[in-house]
Amino acid sequence: MAWTTPKTDWETGELVAASDMNAIGENLAALKNPATAVYTVPEDITDSSRNNFADVGSNFNLTLITAGGDVMIHFHGRLTYAASRYDVEVDGSRIGDPDNGIWRSHDDDRFVSFTHLIQGLSAGSHTFKLQSRGPFNNIISAGAQFWVREI
């Protein structure tokens, strides 16, 4: 359900119409079930080495239609040869540090988790892409998860 701007110009004695009650019900449903997009890695995948940030893969591209406001981004999973940097691109622009992204590792094998809040994202459709760069091919283990959620 999409959020509908509620009626605010009520007048004394004005009756509540069915459409007003339906809008309230739809808004409650929108609050209960915020827009969410999730990708869970079904089997180990190789994230190829590269010198510049690039998409991890097409499955790590999530689209979310928001009502406008804050969005939380999250990734967790086991990485092998994790001497890499990870970042998220939102609508064509990376959100992290230009050199290091939003997460950086120097370990050979580790469980990775990061969460990032984007504030004030406009209403509409947005694309979120997990990106990486690093000198080694990483293996992202099955069960890793990348998600975005409007909050």
C-alpha positions as CSV (number, residue, x, y, z in Angstrom):
1,M,0.0,0.0,0.0
2,A,1.2,3.5,-0.8
3,W,1.0,6.4,1.7
4,T,-1.8,8.9,1.1
5,T,-1.5,12.4,2.5
6,P,-4.2,12.5,5.2
7,K,-7.0,15.1,5.1
8,T,-6.1,18.0,7.4
9,D,-8.7,20.7,6.6
10,W,-11.6,19.2,8.6
11,E,-14.5,21.5,9.4
12,T,-16.7,21.4,12.4
13,G,-19.7,19.1,11.7
14,E,-18.2,17.6,8.6
15,L,-19.0,13.9,8.3
16,V,-16.3,11.3,7.8
17,A,-16.7,9.6,4.4
18,A,-15.8,6.1,3.4
19,S,-12.9,7.4,1.3
20,D,-11.5,9.1,4.4
21,M,-11.6,5.9,6.4
22,N,-10.1,3.9,3.5
23,A,-7.2,6.4,3.3
24,I,-6.6,5.9,7.0
25,G,-6.6,2.2,6.7
26,E,-4.2,2.3,3.8
27,N,-1.9,4.6,5.7
28,L,-1.9,2.2,8.7
29,A,-1.1,-0.7,6.3
30,A,1.8,1.4,4.8
31,L,3.2,2.0,8.3
32,K,2.9,-1.7,9.2
33,N,4.6,-2.9,6.1
34,P,7.3,-0.5,4.9
35,A,8.8,-0.9,1.4
36,T,11.5,-3.6,1.6
37,A,13.7,-5.3,-1.0
38,V,15.9,-8.3,-0.2
39,Y,18.5,-10.5,-2.0
40,T,19.8,-13.7,-0.3
41,V,22.8,-15.4,-2.0
42,P,21.6,-19.0,-2.9
43,E,25.1,-20.4,-3.4
44,D,28.7,-19.3,-3.1
45,I,29.6,-16.7,-5.7
46,T,32.9,-15.1,-6.8
47,D,33.2,-11.4,-6.7
48,S,36.0,-10.6,-9.2
49,S,38.9,-8.3,-8.3
50,R,39.0,-4.8,-9.8
51,N,40.7,-1.5,-9.2
52,N,37.6,0.6,-9.3
53,F,34.2,0.2,-7.6
54,A,31.8,-1.8,-9.7
55,D,28.6,-3.8,-9.2
56,V,29.1,-7.1,-7.3
57,G,26.5,-8.7,-9.6
58,S,23.1,-8.1,-11.1
59,N,21.3,-9.8,-8.2
60,F,22.7,-7.3,-5.8
61,N,20.7,-4.5,-7.5
62,L,17.5,-3.8,-5.6
63,T,14.7,-1.4,-6.5
64,L,12.5,0.1,-3.8
65,I,9.6,2.5,-4.2
66,T,9.6,4.9,-1.3
67,A,7.1,7.4,0.2
68,G,10.1,9.7,0.8
69,G,12.3,9.9,3.9
70,D,14.8,7.5,5.5
71,V,16.1,4.2,4.1
72,M,18.3,1.6,5.8
73,I,20.8,-0.4,3.8
74,H,22.3,-3.6,5.2
75,F,24.7,-6.4,4.1
76,H,25.9,-9.4,6.0
77,G,27.7,-12.5,5.0
78,R,30.9,-14.5,5.0
79,L,33.7,-13.3,2.6
80,T,36.8,-15.3,1.7
81,Y,39.8,-13.3,0.7
82,A,38.1,-10.2,2.0
83,A,40.9,-7.7,1.4
84,S,38.4,-5.4,-0.3
85,R,36.2,-2.3,0.0
86,Y,32.4,-2.3,-0.3
87,D,30.0,0.5,-1.0
88,V,26.4,1.0,-2.2
89,E,25.4,3.1,-5.2
90,V,22.0,4.8,-5.0
91,D,20.5,6.0,-8.2
92,G,23.9,6.1,-9.9
93,S,25.9,7.8,-7.0
94,R,28.0,6.0,-4.5
95,I,27.3,6.9,-0.9
96,G,30.6,6.0,0.9
97,D,34.1,7.4,1.0
98,P,35.5,7.9,-2.5
99,D,38.5,5.5,-1.8
100,N,37.2,3.1,0.8
101,G,33.4,3.0,0.4
102,I,31.4,2.3,3.6
103,W,33.2,-0.9,4.6
104,R,36.8,-2.0,4.3
105,S,38.6,-5.2,5.3
106,H,42.2,-6.5,5.4
107,D,41.4,-10.0,6.5
108,D,41.5,-13.2,4.5
109,D,38.3,-14.7,5.8
110,R,35.7,-13.0,7.9
111,F,32.0,-12.5,8.5
112,V,31.0,-9.0,7.3
113,S,28.1,-6.9,8.4
114,F,27.4,-3.2,7.8
115,T,24.3,-1.1,8.0
116,H,24.0,2.4,6.6
117,L,21.2,5.0,7.0
118,I,20.3,7.3,4.1
119,Q,18.3,10.3,5.3
120,G,15.8,12.4,3.3
121,L,15.6,10.2,0.2
122,S,12.9,11.6,-2.2
123,A,9.7,9.7,-2.8
124,G,9.7,7.4,-5.8
125,S,11.6,4.5,-7.3
126,H,15.2,4.1,-6.3
127,T,17.9,1.5,-7.3
128,F,20.5,0.3,-4.8
129,K,23.6,-1.6,-6.0
130,L,26.2,-3.3,-3.8
131,Q,29.6,-2.5,-5.2
132,S,33.1,-3.6,-4.4
133,R,36.8,-3.1,-5.3
134,G,39.9,-4.9,-4.3
135,P,43.0,-6.8,-5.4
136,F,41.6,-10.3,-4.9
137,N,38.6,-12.4,-6.1
138,N,36.3,-12.6,-3.1
139,I,34.0,-15.5,-2.4
140,I,30.6,-14.4,-1.0
141,S,29.2,-17.5,0.8
142,A,25.7,-18.8,0.4
143,G,23.3,-17.2,2.9
144,A,24.8,-13.7,2.6
145,Q,22.0,-11.1,2.4
146,F,21.7,-7.5,1.0
147,W,18.6,-5.6,1.8
148,V,17.1,-2.1,1.8
149,R,14.1,-0.9,3.8
150,E,12.2,2.3,4.1
151,I,12.0,3.3,7.8
